[in-house]
C-alpha cells in the first residue's frame, strides 16, 4: 500500500509539472505583437470568407496606394481607388502567424491613412519582415458623369434671292438712222419781187421792206388826197 501511494504521488507531481511546462511552452509559442491596433493570430492566414466579421472579397493590391509591404517590416496604406471599401487588412509574417486590422476597431482609424501595419512577432520576440498582405472589402464602379451635350444651334436656311448678274447687261440701243437734214431757209431772206433767196449774212432786214411798203402806201394816199383837193378847188 505505501508503494502504491508513492507511485500515485509521483504520477501526480509529474502530471502537474507536465501541465506547467506545457503552459510555459504554449505561452512561449503564442502569437504576439507590439501594435495594439492589431489582432495577432497563430497559424496561416485564411481567405476573406473565413475571417470573422468580414463579408467582402479579397481586393487587388492595385486598388491601393501604399509603401512597404512584402519583404518590408511595415506597411503604409495611404489611399484607395474610388468605390473601394475596406473591411479588414491582413498582414502575415514571422514564424507562424498573421495580424488582422479592422478599420474603426482597436484604435485603428476608420479612415485612411493606416501607417506602420506589422506582422506578429517571431517566436524569439523579434519583429519579422512581412511575407504577404491583402485586404478584404467591396468595390463598386465609380459613377461616370455624362458630358453635357451642348445646345444645338438651329441652322438658318439661306434666303432665296434673285440672282444679280455680275456683268451688267446694257439694253440694246437702236442704231441711229442716217438721214439728210433739210436746212430751212430763215424767214426774211426772200426778196419781194423775184422770190429768189438771198444769202444769210446774219442781219434780218425784212422789217425794212415792210416799212418801205407802208411809206409807199402812205405817200400814194397823200398824193391822191392832194389831187382830190385840187379838183375840188377848181
Residue pairs with C-beta under 8 A, 6 or more apart in sequence:
28 123
29 42
29 123
30 42
31 40
31 41
31 42
31 96
31 97
31 120
31 121
32 40
32 120
32 121
32 125
33 40
33 99
33 118
33 119
33 120
33 121
34 118
34 121
34 127
35 99
35 116
35 117
35 118
36 106
36 107
37 101
37 106
37 107
37 108
37 117
38 91
38 99
38 100
38 101
38 106
38 117
38 118
38 120
39 99
39 100
39 101
39 102
39 106
40 97
40 98
40 99
40 120
40 121
41 97
41 98
41 99
41 100
41 120
42 96
42 97
42 120
43 96
43 97
43 98
44 92
44 96
44 98
45 90
45 92
45 98
45 132
45 134
47 58
48 54
48 56
48 57
48 58
48 88
48 134
48 136
49 57
51 88
51 90
51 100
51 136
53 87
53 88
53 102
54 87
54 88
54 136
55 87
56 85
56 87
56 136
56 137
56 138
57 136
57 137
57 138
58 134
58 135
58 136
59 84
59 86
59 134
59 135
59 136
59 137
59 139
61 69
61 134
63 80
63 81
63 84
63 135
63 139
64 77
64 79
64 80
64 81
64 84
64 135
65 77
65 78
65 79
65 80
66 75
66 76
66 77
66 78
67 75
67 76
67 78
68 74
68 75
68 76
68 130
69 75
69 130
69 133
70 130
70 131
70 132
70 133
71 129
71 130
72 129
72 130
73 118
73 127
73 128
73 129
73 130
74 115
74 116
74 117
74 118
74 130
75 89
75 91
75 116
75 117
75 118
75 130
75 133
76 113
76 114
76 115
76 116
76 117
77 89
77 112
77 113
77 114
77 115
77 117
77 135
78 112
78 113
79 112
79 113
80 86
80 112
81 139
82 142
83 139
83 140
83 141
83 142
84 137
84 138
84 139
85 137
85 138
85 139
85 140
86 103
86 135
86 136
86 137
87 102
87 103
87 136
87 137
87 138
88 100
88 101
88 102
88 103
88 135
88 136
88 137
89 100
89 101
89 103
89 114
89 117
89 133
89 134
89 135
89 136
90 98
90 99
90 100
90 101
90 133
90 134
90 135
90 136
91 98
91 99
91 101
91 117
91 118
91 119
91 130
91 133
92 98
92 99
92 119
92 130
92 131
92 132
92 133
93 119
93 120
93 128
93 129
93 130
93 131
93 132
94 119
94 120
94 121
94 122
94 123
94 128
94 131
95 122
95 123
95 128
97 119
97 120
97 121
98 119
98 120
99 117
99 118
99 119
99 120
101 108
101 114
101 117
102 108
103 109
103 110
103 111
103 114
104 110
108 114
117 133
118 127
118 130
119 127
119 128
119 129
119 130
119 131
120 128
121 127
121 128
122 128
185 197
185 200
186 200
186 204
187 206
188 204
188 205
188 206
189 197
189 198
189 199
189 200
190 196
190 197
190 198
191 197
191 198
192 209
192 213
